[in-house]
Amino acid sequence: MITELPVLIPGEGEPPAGLGSDHPMRQVTRAVAFEPDGWTPERQQQVQELFDGLADEWNTRDVPGREAPLVDAFRRGLDAAPDLDHHLAVELGAGTGLFSRELAARFPEVVAVDIAFEMLRRAPAGPAHRAQGDGSRLPVADGSVDALVLVNMFLFPAEVDRVLARHGALVWVNSRGADTPIHLTAAEVDGCLPGDWSGVASTAGHGTWSVHWRSS
Ligand SMILES: C[S@@+](CC[C@H](N)C(=O)[O-])C[C@H]1O[C@@H](n2cnc3c(N)ncnc32)[C@H](O)[C@@H]1O
């Protein structure tokens, strides 16, 4: 069950223009989340090529306030997760590492994983160990990750369940809320995950976030 928290950080100014629901990445998002075989080799290649091609201009998206939903998710969402350890966080779909420092401020070990080498190559060295990998088969042991952070990134439900520690938490952020191309509602994330989960959700700035943990 998801508990909606009140909004503490309102959006300022006009929301960024969004093509979210018509974007081809929205279809991929839904296929990956809802269909067991949704992540096909063709989709993998399409996604990798798309983001390798966007790498040069990706940081133009780093506008003031874009970090608001992640900051709020960390403050109120992670704090709500019972018995969460703060050792290892994996930032999946880390891109050019725009959020790696936020993770490193909370977790002593951070691994930034991305399928697109050109994105990862532009990420800063230091706040996170960088690794090229596919979120459908993460190069980490079962039950080893305290926080799995997905900012504008696809949800692979079975893999989330495999890698998260017993008291681990999934952090789900959409920077432009429902206008984000890679978007799911908190209830959809909750419904996709295997087994019973609890969580909290809210909006911050122009984005939405939710944090999910296994019900005891
Ligand atoms: C929309 S971008 C978001 C980047 C970053 N999180 C941000 O918000 O600035 C999605 C990122 O996820 C990566 N990605 C997509 N599918 C992936 C997969 N299966 N495994 C790992 N990374 C993936 C892309 O290469 C891209 O860098």
The ligand as a MOL file (V3000), in Angstrom:
LIG
                    3D

  0  0  0     0  0            999 V3000
M  V30 BEGIN CTAB
M  V30 COUNTS 27 29 0 0 0
M  V30 BEGIN ATOM
M  V30 1 C 16.2220 9.0770 -19.1570 0
M  V30 2 S 17.8930 8.6980 -18.8550 0 CHG=1
M  V30 3 C 18.0880 9.1920 -17.1580 0
M  V30 4 C 19.5030 9.4800 -16.7580 0
M  V30 5 C 19.6520 10.0350 -15.3400 0
M  V30 6 N 19.0780 9.1270 -14.3620 0
M  V30 7 C 19.0080 11.3850 -15.2570 0
M  V30 8 O 17.8370 11.4640 -14.8540 0
M  V30 9 O 19.6760 12.3680 -15.6100 0 CHG=-1
M  V30 10 C 17.8160 6.9230 -18.7180 0
M  V30 11 C 19.1630 6.2950 -18.5320 0
M  V30 12 O 18.9660 4.9050 -18.2800 0
M  V30 13 C 19.8840 4.1700 -19.0620 0
M  V30 14 N 19.3000 2.8420 -19.2960 0
M  V30 15 C 18.2370 2.5370 -20.0610 0
M  V30 16 N 17.9950 1.2170 -20.0160 0
M  V30 17 C 18.9170 0.6730 -19.2210 0
M  V30 18 C 19.1820 -0.6590 -18.7690 0
M  V30 19 N 18.4420 -1.7000 -19.1570 0
M  V30 20 N 20.2140 -0.8440 -17.9170 0
M  V30 21 C 20.9800 0.1800 -17.5160 0
M  V30 22 N 20.7950 1.4620 -17.9080 0
M  V30 23 C 19.7700 1.7130 -18.7460 0
M  V30 24 C 20.0600 4.9880 -20.3160 0
M  V30 25 O 21.2410 4.6710 -21.0060 0
M  V30 26 C 20.0450 6.4060 -19.7530 0
M  V30 27 O 21.3280 6.8430 -19.3930 0
M  V30 END ATOM
M  V30 BEGIN BOND
M  V30 1 1 1 2
M  V30 2 1 2 3
M  V30 3 1 2 10
M  V30 4 1 3 4
M  V30 5 1 4 5
M  V30 6 1 5 6
M  V30 7 1 5 7
M  V30 8 2 7 8
M  V30 9 1 7 9
M  V30 10 1 10 11
M  V30 11 1 11 12
M  V30 12 1 11 26
M  V30 13 1 12 13
M  V30 14 1 13 14
M  V30 15 1 13 24
M  V30 16 1 14 15
M  V30 17 1 14 23
M  V30 18 2 15 16
M  V30 19 1 16 17
M  V30 20 1 17 18
M  V30 21 2 17 23
M  V30 22 1 18 19
M  V30 23 2 18 20
M  V30 24 1 20 21
M  V30 25 2 21 22
M  V30 26 1 22 23
M  V30 27 1 24 25
M  V30 28 1 24 26
M  V30 29 1 26 27
M  V30 END BOND
M  V30 END CTAB
M  END
